[in-house]
Amino acid sequence: MSAQPTLVRSNHECEAVDTVFALLDVVNSAADLEENANVEENANAEEIPWVLHIDDDPDFSWGVKMRLEERGVAVVRAFDGTDGYRAAFQHPATAILLDIEMPNGRGDYVLRRLKENPATAEIPVIVISGLEDEMMKRKMVNLGACAILGKPVDYDQLLDRLGDHLSLLDAPEEDDPA
């Protein structure tokens, strides 16, 4: 029986791989920024409601975006606390969806900062998190969250909570079985 070959990479090879991944992240971030600018432009032009979704899980964020867009709601996405906080000032949303456990600024810190600032204090914030910590949930409500939803999110419940703050929630068109 032959021994498995051992793969040893030099520091130079590791640095090259890191550089490629860093460049890919920059490209993805640039695409997200362009997407967010297009959303804001369209939202302003058509007076459609839109939300800022701050969550470090891009797949979950994409799913929320697709579901809300089916209902006529535009979505701007940010993937960490700092970027989300900045986006709240760059793109004043109708509502904010906020995760708790994120890099570069936990949700409780972001929520507190948003509610302390007069420019963002009145934007309703709905927390969507997989965190099961009841004390943290109470803290988020005390900081000003208007609702706390769990992950995986019940989209009907999310739409109900958003419906309290958005003037337009179209039902998706369904194919007529006849």
C-alpha positions in Angstrom: 0.0 0.0 0.0 1.4 3.4 -1.0 1.5 6.3 1.4 -0.7 9.3 0.6 1.3 12.2 -0.8 1.6 15.2 1.4 0.8 18.6 -0.1 3.2 21.2 1.2 2.8 24.8 0.0 5.4 27.5 0.2 4.6 30.8 1.9 4.7 32.4 -1.6 2.0 30.0 -2.8 -0.2 30.7 0.3 0.2 34.4 -0.2 -0.8 34.1 -3.8 -4.0 32.2 -2.8 -4.8 34.7 -0.2 -4.3 37.5 -2.7 -6.7 35.8 -5.2 -9.4 35.4 -2.5 -8.9 39.0 -1.4 -9.4 40.2 -5.0 -12.5 38.0 -5.4 -13.9 39.6 -2.2 -13.2 43.1 -3.6 -14.9 42.2 -6.8 -17.9 40.8 -4.9 -18.0 43.9 -2.7 -17.9 46.1 -5.7 -20.7 44.1 -7.3 -22.8 44.5 -4.1 -22.1 48.2 -4.0 -23.2 48.6 -7.6 -26.3 46.4 -6.9 -27.1 48.6 -3.8 -26.8 51.8 -5.9 -29.1 50.4 -8.5 -31.7 49.5 -5.8 -31.6 52.9 -4.3 -31.9 54.6 -7.7 -34.9 52.5 -8.7 -36.5 52.9 -5.2 -36.3 56.6 -5.4 -37.5 56.8 -9.0 -40.5 54.6 -8.5 -41.2 55.4 -4.8 -41.2 51.8 -3.9 -40.4 50.7 -0.3 -37.1 49.1 0.4 -35.2 47.6 3.3 -31.6 47.4 4.4 -30.7 43.9 5.3 -27.6 43.6 7.6 -26.6 39.9 7.9 -23.2 38.2 7.5 -24.8 35.1 5.8 -24.9 36.0 2.1 -27.0 33.0 1.2 -29.7 33.8 3.8 -29.5 37.4 2.7 -30.0 36.5 -0.9 -33.0 34.4 0.0 -34.6 37.2 1.9 -33.9 39.6 -1.0 -35.6 37.3 -3.5 -38.6 36.8 -1.3 -39.1 40.5 -0.6 -38.6 41.4 -4.3 -41.4 39.1 -5.2 -43.6 41.3 -3.0 -42.4 44.6 -4.6 -39.9 45.5 -1.9 -36.3 46.4 -2.9 -33.4 45.3 -0.7 -30.0 46.7 -0.1 -27.6 44.2 1.6 -24.7 44.7 4.0 -22.6 41.8 5.3 -21.2 43.1 8.6 -22.1 45.5 11.4 -19.9 48.4 10.3 -21.0 48.3 6.6 -24.6 48.0 7.7 -24.3 51.0 10.0 -22.7 53.1 7.2 -25.3 51.9 4.7 -28.1 53.1 7.0 -26.9 56.6 6.4 -26.0 56.2 2.7 -29.4 54.6 1.9 -32.1 55.7 4.4 -34.4 52.6 4.2 -38.0 52.2 5.0 -37.0 49.4 7.4 -33.9 47.6 8.5 -33.5 43.8 9.0 -30.7 43.1 11.4 -28.8 40.0 12.5 -27.2 39.9 16.0 -24.1 37.7 15.6 -21.9 39.4 12.9 -18.3 40.4 12.4 -17.3 44.1 12.8 -20.1 45.2 15.0 -22.7 42.9 16.7 -26.3 43.7 16.1 -26.9 45.1 19.6 -24.1 47.7 19.1 -25.4 48.6 15.6 -29.0 48.9 16.9 -28.0 51.1 19.8 -26.0 53.4 17.5 -28.9 53.6 15.0 -31.4 54.5 17.7 -29.1 57.1 19.2 -28.7 59.0 15.9 -31.6 61.3 15.0 -31.1 60.6 11.3 -31.8 56.8 11.8 -33.7 56.7 15.1 -37.2 56.4 13.5 -36.3 53.6 11.0 -38.0 50.5 12.3 -35.6 47.6 12.9 -36.6 44.0 12.8 -34.1 41.6 14.3 -33.7 38.2 12.5 -31.3 35.9 14.3 -30.6 32.3 15.1 -29.4 33.3 18.6 -31.5 31.6 21.3 -30.4 33.9 24.1 -33.6 35.3 25.7 -31.6 38.1 27.5 -30.2 39.3 24.2 -33.6 39.3 22.7 -35.0 41.4 25.6 -32.0 43.7 25.2 -32.7 44.2 21.5 -36.3 45.1 22.2 -35.2 47.5 24.9 -32.7 49.1 22.5 -35.6 49.7 20.0 -36.2 46.7 17.9 -39.8 46.5 16.8 -39.7 42.7 16.4 -37.5 39.7 16.9 -37.7 36.8 14.5 -35.8 33.5 14.5 -33.9 31.8 11.9 -34.9 30.0 9.8 -37.3 32.9 9.3 -41.1 32.4 8.7 -41.5 34.6 5.6 -45.2 35.1 6.3 -44.4 36.4 9.8 -41.6 38.6 8.3 -44.0 40.1 5.7 -46.6 40.8 8.5 -44.0 42.7 10.5 -42.7 44.6 7.5 -46.3 45.3 6.5 -46.7 47.4 9.6 -44.0 49.7 8.2 -44.2 49.5 4.4 -47.0 50.9 2.3 -46.7 48.4 -0.5 -46.5 44.6 -0.3 -47.7 43.1 -3.5 -48.6 39.4 -3.5 -46.6 37.5 -6.0 -48.4 36.7 -9.2 -49.5 33.1 -9.3 -50.2 31.1 -12.4 -53.9 30.5 -13.1 -54.5 26.8 -12.9 -57.5 27.1 -15.3 
